[in-house]
Amino acid sequence: MWSLLFTVITVILSFILLSRVKAFVKLKRMQRLDREIENDLLQEFPEAFDLNKEESGEFVDWLEELQSEDNTTKTKKV
């Protein structure tokens, strides 16, 4: 009886641990991707990220608009 209970608890804890590790890996992958995108944008458009320029706000607005359109498209597909 105790071995069955121990086995069930172990399986449940294993699934919980696996889901936590999976979420952590996904978070780290997303952070790495965000850094890559940011670095690529900085290399491609170095003048666009100069905060002293007035045009940089327009560029950021454009990027945010693209991101929101992408999010809307993804939600519609699901």
Secondary structure per residue as TSV (DSSP state, phi and psi in degrees):
chain	resnum	aa	ss	phi	psi
A	1	M	-	360.0	-46.6
A	2	W	H	-66.6	-35.9
A	3	S	H	-67.3	-36.9
A	4	L	H	-65.5	-45.5
A	5	L	H	-61.6	-44.2
A	6	F	H	-61.5	-41.7
A	7	T	H	-64.0	-44.3
A	8	V	H	-63.8	-44.4
A	9	I	H	-63.4	-41.4
A	10	T	H	-62.9	-42.4
A	11	V	H	-64.9	-43.5
A	12	I	H	-63.1	-45.9
A	13	L	H	-64.3	-34.7
A	14	S	H	-64.5	-42.9
A	15	F	H	-64.6	-39.8
A	16	I	H	-64.5	-45.7
A	17	L	H	-62.6	-42.4
A	18	L	H	-62.5	-41.7
A	19	S	H	-66.7	-37.1
A	20	R	H	-65.6	-43.2
A	21	V	H	-65.0	-40.9
A	22	K	H	-62.6	-43.0
A	23	A	H	-65.0	-39.5
A	24	F	H	-64.2	-43.9
A	25	V	H	-63.9	-40.8
A	26	K	H	-63.9	-42.1
A	27	L	H	-62.0	-45.7
A	28	K	H	-63.8	-38.7
A	29	R	H	-64.4	-41.9
A	30	M	H	-66.0	-39.0
A	31	Q	H	-65.5	-40.6
A	32	R	H	-64.9	-41.3
A	33	L	H	-64.6	-41.6
A	34	D	H	-61.4	-41.9
A	35	R	H	-63.7	-41.8
A	36	E	H	-61.8	-44.6
A	37	I	H	-63.7	-44.0
A	38	E	H	-62.1	-43.6
A	39	N	H	-64.8	-40.7
A	40	D	H	-62.8	-42.5
A	41	L	H	-65.5	-39.3
A	42	L	H	-64.0	-37.3
A	43	Q	H	-72.1	-38.6
A	44	E	H	-76.7	-40.8
A	45	F	-	-128.5	68.9
A	46	P	G	-65.3	-33.0
A	47	E	G	-76.1	-20.6
A	48	A	G	-72.0	-20.8
A	49	F	G	-102.1	12.9
A	50	D	-	-77.4	111.0
A	51	L	T	-69.3	-14.9
A	52	N	T	-79.5	-18.2
A	53	K	S	-85.1	146.1
A	54	E	S	-73.1	-29.7
A	55	E	H	-69.4	-22.1
A	56	S	H	-63.1	-32.7
A	57	G	H	-64.2	-39.0
A	58	E	H	-64.7	-39.7
A	59	F	H	-65.5	-43.1
A	60	V	H	-64.5	-40.9
A	61	D	H	-60.6	-41.9
A	62	W	H	-62.7	-43.4
A	63	L	H	-64.3	-40.6
A	64	E	H	-64.9	-37.1
A	65	E	H	-64.8	-42.6
A	66	L	H	-61.5	-41.3
A	67	Q	H	-65.6	-42.4
A	68	S	H	-67.0	-37.4
A	69	E	H	-64.0	-40.0
A	70	D	H	-64.9	-43.5
A	71	N	H	-62.7	-39.6
A	72	T	H	-65.1	-41.9
A	73	T	H	-63.3	-41.9
A	74	K	H	-64.6	-38.6
A	75	T	H	-70.0	-33.9
A	76	K	H	-69.2	-32.1
A	77	K	H	-70.1	-32.8
A	78	V	-	-79.9	360.0
